[in-house]
Amino acid sequence: MNFFKRSRTFVTLNTAIVLAGGMLQLLPEKHLESDLFWSEKRYGKQRYDALLMGDSRTYLGVSPEILREYIPNMDIYNFGFSAGRINRQLIDSGSKRLQQNGKRILIFGCTYLDLCNSRNEHFFSIVKEAPLRNTWIQKNTPFNEYYTPHTPFGYVESRHSKNADAFLCGLKEYRDGFSVRPFLPSDFKHFVQNLKWCKRNNIKVVAYRMVSCREMDELEDKLSGVDWDKIKQAVLDEGFVWLERPPSPLLEQIEEHCYDASHLNAEGAELFSNWLGQELAKLDWFKDNQQTAETKK
């Protein structure tokens, strides 16, 4: 299902403008669309009420347009990047994309990678207005994800179906990664510091563990070193919100659309985004001022 058919005119218009200006006339449109998408995400100036933050599981798995069906009063953008890293660099960059007088909410779709405090090579490889120089994502993204539809609002719509070879390959790559870079006590300390930084800068945080598949969850629980109970408590200790995962059988339905052991396709993203939109709509932070006042009476 194409959730952004109406909004694709945005990308088409930008493509037409670039071509009309005599730039990159020989490049395929799929290259142009992707480069415009990542350049806007990295360097865009538009500000929002809330940003989704996380790795490729977030930018493939959460549709801001679906969230707005439940939270129509808020502007939401998917600020996810490959290989994650919800670290100070990314949070600081994200804070500059929040409305100064808006609700100022960061929504963390946490994974093992997001919680490791190291440089995000994808984020820094994106060069402003320099198409085809972002080679990182071309070399490091499975199934040539570089060519999947790059929609407005920072969400990438994956049309891949489940693939057994990719599933096993994904599990192996993560298993190898855990031995090279496990989650460390210093990573947890850095995560807590980031939460405190958000609080000092009048930024609210909603966090949850991003969905993948059951086999990946079991692998991460066994080998990654992340204590999710401690992550949850750290979020709650700062007065922020932690969302538990979708209940069964919805969680199992979502996981069935995890095509490579890690990432959701468009059908899975639709299911997950509908659940997340409903959960966010329950929070006072996501209600307009009048609704919030009435709720508190």
Secondary structure, 3 states (H helix, E strand, C coil): CCCCCCCHHHHHHHHHHHHHCCCCCCCCHHHHHHHHHHHHHHHCCCCECEEEEECHHHHHHCCHHHHHHHCCCCCEEECCCCCCCCCHHHHHHHHCCECCCCCCEEEEEECHHHHCCCCCHHHHHCCCCCCCCCHHHHHHCHHHHHHCCECHHHCECCCCCCCHHHHHHHHHHHHHHHHHCCCCHHHHHHHHHHHHHHHHCCCEEEEEECCCCHHHHHHHHHHCCCCHHHHHHHHHHCCCEECCCCCCCHHHHHHCCECCCCCECHHHHHHHHHHHHHHHHCCHHHCCHHHHHHHHC
